[in-house]
């Protein structure tokens, strides 16, 4: 009886040992594969900070044209948003109202093109204007096309915004200069054209 018990314990210990040995071997193989994969990507697990610095020279990391333009755009947006805050509207919403107001009526597609927005973004920005009953969307001869125009309340809202917009616009122009503003507009058109060309080249 005692002999049988000892034999069983020995066999159990043997198989447990083999199980842990196999598990350890599998983990070791996984670790080796990970190391090989990382090194194949040009990385080094124990790479010193100095080596990383050598591989990332500052001259290769900037300046970024997109970052520079976005930084200026954020500051300009903040300036106009602050100016329009007293009437509870943003510069994006004002631009939508002004674009529709100038044209009298615009299709959703044309408005998106004029503002440089995709249709989804324009729809999201239009929603609060429609809910506030400043803009109304209707269907034309083509039922698939939505036509937008200002309501009486929308025209009134735009009229209230105009003096605030003119004030901040004049302040900005006086700071940058009328001639420089025209140059800036020309440069911005060139930027748009270059972006389109660069995007076409990637395709």
Secondary structure, 3 states (H helix, E strand, C coil): CHHHHHHHHHHHHHHHHHHHHHHHHHHHHHHHHHHHHHHHCCCCCCCCHHHHHHHCCHHHCCCCHHHHHHHHHHHHHHHHHHHHHHHCCCHHHHHHHHHHHHHCCEEHHHHHHHHCCCHHHHHHHHHHHHHCCCEEEEECCCCCCEEEEECHHHHHHHHHHHHHHHHHHHHHHHHHCHHHHHHHHHHHHHHHHHHHHHHHHHC
